[in-house]
Amino acid sequence: MPAQRSLLPDGRWHFQHGPMDIVIDAEANDAAGERAIIEANATAWQRFEVLLDELVDELPLLKRPVVSGGCPVRGAVARRMWQACAPFRDTYITPMAAVAGSVAQELIGFYQREGIARAWVNNGGDIALHLAPGASTRIGLYADIARLSEHEVMQGVSVDGLFEVRHAMAVRGVATSGWRGRSFSLGIADSVTVLAATASAADAAATIIANAVDVDDARIVRLPANEVKDDSDLGGIPVTVDVPTLPAYKVAQALASGLARAQALKASGLIASAVLVCQRQVMVTDGGLSGTMMIGHSSMQKDQVGSVFA
């Protein structure tokens, strides 16, 4: 099926093609900016139409582990995926760990032009941002997609936390990973949300940190990835498929393990901040987050760019 797009009632664009499910919005400074947005929407769509085919052409290489040596892929997005994962080559990781963020990052480039105050590309919860000088945006975090009720879907989501990203911050990407999400995880985090310089970097780091949120417990159910999905890039590596309610001390241990990994990535400059959530416990890296984390109590604000889903 070819790529499809639709204009949503609130003026945002929805692009969809295979596994890529993207919502885009932008705001202008003036009339010239409005024209710039129209042009950006058109060129972003033209790029999106061919993206999936480009990635499929190199899929066998993108599903191989990242190892030392030169980047083996050719396409711009494929290379971005590989480069985002390269810092983690000491563990098993394939470029697919950064695919959603890398696609979002590719499209946000079309909105980085004069007259556009801010824009965002949300690819299933992995978000690329454009913020002109003086601009900022608030992002809502929904920590556990399993708690999403039909009432919330119909009436509006009450988010678990809010944070603000400002132009002056070295953050233009937000990504979330966890065992309940669209991709597999080796850990037990409900969600790990990462703020980084780019969406591709945030995507790869969120995967690594979420994998580290783990603890020994015989009741945690894991299966080989290729038994859950036969074409998984993780092969026979066990991935988490079910996590029972755990004692609070075990949840804290798991989160502390993930936080140590996140703090190391922050110290090395690979991320700006991270929020780790597991069974209603929260740990946050020091600094970099302006906002609140109130599990189950915040409400979505009009000027948020969207929800970050696990």
C-alpha positions in Angstrom: 0.0 0.0 0.0 1.4 3.4 -0.9 2.1 6.1 1.7 -1.0 8.0 2.8 -1.6 11.4 4.4 -4.5 13.2 5.9 -5.1 16.6 7.4 -6.4 16.3 10.9 -9.3 18.5 12.2 -6.9 20.6 14.3 -4.6 21.4 11.3 -1.9 18.8 12.0 -0.8 16.4 9.3 -0.9 12.6 9.7 1.5 10.6 7.5 1.3 6.8 7.4 3.2 4.2 5.5 3.7 0.6 6.8 5.1 0.9 10.4 5.7 4.6 10.1 2.8 6.5 11.8 3.6 10.2 12.0 1.9 13.4 13.2 3.4 16.8 12.3 2.6 20.3 13.4 4.2 23.7 13.0 3.6 27.3 14.0 4.6 30.4 12.1 5.8 33.8 13.2 4.0 35.7 10.5 2.4 35.4 7.0 5.8 34.5 5.5 6.1 31.8 8.1 2.7 30.4 7.1 3.9 30.1 3.5 7.1 28.5 4.8 5.0 25.9 6.6 3.0 25.1 3.5 6.2 24.5 1.6 7.7 22.5 4.4 4.6 20.2 4.6 4.9 19.6 0.8 8.6 18.8 0.8 8.3 16.6 3.9 5.6 14.6 2.3 7.6 14.1 -0.9 10.5 12.8 1.3 8.2 10.6 3.3 6.7 8.9 0.3 10.0 7.2 -0.6 11.5 6.7 2.9 10.1 3.2 3.6 11.4 1.8 0.3 14.8 3.2 1.0 15.0 1.5 4.4 13.6 -1.8 3.1 16.3 -1.8 0.4 19.0 -1.8 3.2 17.0 -3.8 5.8 19.3 -6.8 5.9 22.2 -4.6 6.8 20.1 -2.5 9.3 19.2 -5.7 11.2 22.8 -6.7 11.7 24.6 -5.7 15.0 26.6 -2.5 15.0 30.3 -3.3 15.3 33.5 -1.5 14.9 34.5 -0.4 11.4 32.9 1.8 8.8 29.2 2.4 8.4 28.0 -0.3 5.9 24.8 1.5 4.8 24.3 4.2 2.2 21.0 6.1 2.7 20.8 9.2 4.8 18.4 7.8 7.3 20.0 4.4 7.4 23.4 6.1 8.2 21.8 8.2 10.9 20.4 5.1 12.5 23.8 3.3 12.4 25.6 6.4 13.8 23.1 6.8 16.6 23.7 3.3 17.7 27.5 3.2 17.2 28.3 4.5 20.7 26.7 1.4 22.1 28.5 -1.1 20.0 30.0 -2.7 23.1 26.6 -4.4 23.6 24.2 -6.0 21.1 22.4 -3.3 19.2 21.3 -3.0 15.6 20.5 0.3 13.8 16.8 -0.6 14.0 17.0 0.6 17.6 17.0 4.2 16.2 14.7 3.9 13.2 11.7 5.8 14.5 13.8 8.7 15.9 15.9 8.8 12.7 12.8 9.1 10.5 11.4 11.9 12.6 14.7 13.7 12.5 14.8 13.4 8.7 11.5 15.1 8.4 12.0 17.9 10.9 14.8 19.2 8.7 12.2 20.5 6.2 10.8 22.8 8.9 14.1 24.4 10.0 13.6 27.5 8.0 13.0 31.2 8.6 9.5 32.1 9.7 8.7 28.8 11.4 8.7 29.4 15.2 8.5 25.8 16.2 7.6 22.4 14.7 7.5 18.8 15.8 7.4 15.4 14.1 6.0 12.7 16.4 6.8 9.2 15.0 4.8 6.9 17.4 6.1 8.8 20.4 9.7 9.5 19.2 9.8 13.2 18.6 12.0 15.6 16.6 11.8 19.3 17.4 12.5 22.6 15.7 12.6 25.6 18.0 13.5 29.0 16.7 15.3 31.5 19.1 13.0 32.3 22.0 10.6 29.4 21.3 9.8 26.6 23.7 7.4 23.7 24.0 5.9 21.6 26.7 5.7 17.8 26.3 3.5 15.5 28.2 4.7 12.1 29.4 2.3 9.1 29.7 4.4 6.5 31.5 2.4 3.3 31.1 0.3 2.8 28.0 -1.4 -0.2 29.7 -3.3 2.2 31.9 -4.8 4.1 29.0 -8.5 3.9 29.4 -11.2 4.2 26.8 -12.6 7.3 28.6 -9.2 9.0 28.3 -9.0 8.2 24.6 -12.4 9.8 24.1 -12.2 12.7 26.5 -8.5 13.6 26.6 -5.4 12.0 28.1 -4.3 13.0 31.7 -0.6 12.8 31.5 1.8 11.6 34.2 4.2 14.5 33.9 5.1 17.6 32.0 8.4 19.1 31.0 9.5 22.0 28.9 12.1 22.1 26.1 13.5 25.6 25.3 15.5 26.8 22.4 18.5 27.4 24.6 18.6 23.8 25.6 20.7 21.3 23.6 17.7 19.1 23.1 15.9 18.6 19.9 14.9 14.9 20.3 12.7 13.0 22.7 12.2 9.3 22.7 10.6 6.6 24.8 11.3 2.9 25.2 10.0 0.1 27.5 8.7 -3.4 27.5 5.1 -2.4 26.8 6.0 -0.4 23.7 6.0 -1.1 20.0 9.6 -2.5 20.1 11.0 -5.2 22.2 12.9 -4.5 25.4 15.3 -6.6 27.5 14.3 -4.8 30.7 11.1 -4.3 32.7 10.7 -0.5 32.5 7.2 0.7 31.8 8.9 3.6 30.1 12.2 5.4 29.8 11.9 8.8 28.2 15.2 10.4 27.0 15.9 14.0 26.0 18.9 14.3 23.7 20.4 16.6 21.0 18.7 14.6 18.2 15.7 12.3 17.9 17.9 9.5 16.6 20.3 9.8 19.6 17.4 9.9 22.0 15.9 6.8 20.4 19.0 4.7 20.6 19.7 5.8 24.2 16.2 5.1 25.4 16.6 1.5 24.1 19.8 1.0 26.0 18.6 2.5 29.3 15.3 0.6 29.2 17.2 -2.6 28.7 19.2 -1.8 31.8 16.1 -1.4 34.0 16.1 -5.0 35.1 16.1 -7.3 38.1 16.2 -11.0 38.7 12.7 -12.5 39.3 11.6 -15.9 38.1 8.1 -14.6 37.5 9.2 -12.2 34.7 8.3 -13.8 31.4 10.8 -13.6 28.6 10.8 -15.3 25.2 13.3 -15.4 22.3 12.6 -12.3 20.2 12.2 -14.4 17.0 9.5 -16.5 18.6 7.5 -13.4 19.4 8.2 -11.9 15.9 9.8 -14.1 13.4 11.7 -11.4 11.6 13.0 -9.6 14.7 16.5 -8.1 14.4 17.2 -9.4 18.0 17.2 -13.1 16.8 17.0 -15.5 19.8 17.8 -12.9 22.5 15.2 -13.2 25.3 12.8 -10.2 25.4 10.3 -9.2 28.1 6.7 -10.2 27.4 5.2 -10.0 30.9 6.1 -8.4 34.2 4.0 -9.2 37.3 3.6 -6.8 40.2 6.9 -6.8 41.9 8.0 -5.9 45.5 8.8 -2.2 45.8 12.4 -3.0 46.6 12.9 -5.0 43.4 11.4 -2.2 41.3 13.7 0.3 43.0 16.7 -2.0 42.3 15.7 -2.3 38.6 15.3 1.5 38.3 18.6 2.1 40.0 20.3 -0.1 37.5 18.8 1.8 34.6 19.5 5.2 36.3 23.2 4.3 36.6 23.3 3.6 32.9 21.5 6.9 32.2 23.8 8.9 34.4 26.8 7.4 32.6 25.3 8.4 29.2 24.6 11.9 30.5 28.2 12.2 31.8 29.5 11.3 28.4 27.3 13.8 26.7 25.1 11.3 24.8 21.9 12.4 26.5 20.6 15.5 28.3 18.2 13.9 30.7 16.1 10.8 31.3 12.9 9.8 33.2 12.6 6.2 34.2 9.3 4.7 35.3 8.4 1.2 36.5 5.3 0.2 38.4 4.6 3.8 39.5 8.1 4.4 40.8 10.1 7.2 39.1 13.7 8.1 38.9 15.1 11.1 37.0 18.6 12.0 36.0 19.8 15.2 37.7 19.2 18.5 35.9 17.9 19.2 32.4 14.2 18.7 33.0 12.1 21.8 33.5 8.6 20.7 34.6 6.9 18.3 36.9 6.6 14.6 37.3 3.3 13.8 39.1 2.3 10.2 38.2 -1.4 10.2 37.5 -2.2 13.8 38.3 -1.3 16.2 35.5 -3.6 17.2 32.6 -2.6 17.9 29.0 -2.0 21.5 28.1 -3.0 23.1 24.8 0.5 24.1 23.8 2.1 20.7 24.4 3.6 19.1 21.3 2.0 15.8 22.2 2.3 12.8 24.4 5.3 10.6 24.7 4.0 7.0 24.8 6.0 3.9 25.7 
